Amino acid sequence: MKLKNSHLLAAVIILLGLYILSFIKPAFSARKPFKTALVNPKYKNEITGFCLSKGNDSVFLEKKNDFWYVKNSGQSSCIFPADSELIENLIEELIKVRKLYKISDQISKNNNFGFEKSSFFYIKCSYKDTFSEFYFGNYDFSQLFRYFMTGKNAKVYQIDSSFEPYLTAAKSFWTEKTIISKKLLNISSSQDIQSIVINGRKITASSSDTSFASYTQSLLELRHGGMLDESIKGEDLSKLSSQSAEEEIFLELGNKKRLSLKIYKSPEENAVENQYVLLVNYENPDIRTVCKISGWTLSKMLDYKIN
């Protein structure tokens, strides 16, 4: 009897699945597929910026002198090295030829597309003195595709999930995670650092001093706590940087580049205890970056032990 009941249950499940598919298949077959790249591949090396936003959250990515940076806002001079690999992956998705499915020539009333300001994810890609705009709406019923629009017209499409990893406006996602950018310094490891000065105490690389290699490797791996809050104005940062730093570290590299790290008490009104501001000054390119660090990170930056 149990065997017959299990067969009956299996038959019911199969019939129910076929019944549901009878409705789903026409929905998919009604879509009109065509192949296209969202950005013409010939513009790949001419892309100079992105704005990514969702609701009230935005992040601005800008390319200057072959380096990618995260900006605090559209007009802010406060920048931080971006994760260039992530951005290059996003560009590859934009120039890749893919299938789109047109489902409507315009947005109808009472639809479930999700193109309200608070719902859609927006990407603006700037290149060659112009730009392209893309809007990612809700998932469709299959949860495999999103409703999608461009800034060119009111047509609604469905697009696959390839862009999902990049649909975030969190600055912390797009920035380089370490306090020192090896890309900006054009170095591959701590072996490129020739000397350090910690609060006036100079230490030079030595084959007999293993603590130097250990310290510099640790320094390059330390992570920041994010960019400063946008409420801190540029003049506040200039005033801060003109003051005497709480701690100072200078690096001199084998490629003749120099780097200074200056630590200050955080000027943020709501700063937590033992939170600091780190100003990193690069030479060639002449870039100054600002980020938050914790008291623990600061202690690791100063923790040089002679073996």
Phi, psi and omega in degrees: 000319180297323180296317179295320180295322180292323177293320179296318179295319179296320179295319179297317180297316180297314180297322179294320178296318178295324179296316179294317179298331179297336178268325184289317185303312178300326181297317180288320183292340180284343180289148180251104183276147169207158183258137179196161169257141181291326175234133180303126182305336181292345179265006185309312184275001180253003177288126186241353181188160176222146163239125177238129184213155174214114183063238181265002181261132180219151172223140181244128179245132185225139178256124179224125178052044177071010175245145177260138180229152171262129178257148181291326176203177182299329183251355186286146176268356181281117183230166177210143180305133180267162175283095187297330179295318177299316182293319178297324177294321176298317179298319179299322178294323182291325184266355180285136176286126184221170176270131168245152180238114179281128181240348180198148177274351178196165179280120179272161178290153178056037178267173181243031185284332178080037179260024171285154184306321183281350188253319188281157172257134188244134174234126172246122182248119183259136179194147173045052177061021177212189180203163174235147181238141181224139182236124179251117183265214182287163167291153172277184185296334182281346184064015179254341183231154173249151170286143192216142175222156170253172179277003185276328184203186183261011182290144180249132181237173167244139182229150183288183189269014184300331184274353186308318182296343186252002182271066177216140178255019179282121180300323182299333179288322188268344181279156167297143188274340182269156182287337179243130180268113177291333178294315179295328179277347182059048177233161181249336182204176180292345180293343178281350180272125184266323181206157177226150175234116181249107181050047176089350180265113183269135179229129182253145179301138180214137180294337181270351181251093182289342180292332179297311180296320180295316181294311183294325177296317178297320180299318181289342182264349182295142183251151179269175180253020178108168177287160179291157177298144183291349179290343177278116184280162180301322180293329177293321179292321178296319178296319180297314184290341178279348180274165177290132181285153175294318179217152179221138176226133178238139177240140173237130187252162179295336179272015177076004177278154178233157182214135176238142177237120181240132186247134180229159170295142183294132177273358181295138182298322184256025182295138178284163179297143181063034172252136185233165175252132178247121173258121180248121180252117178261150172247131175055076007282151181281092185230137174242125178243153184228133179209172176266146170222157180270169175298324178297315179297318178300317180298324178290326179294330183262359188273074176256118181246128178277126180285000000 
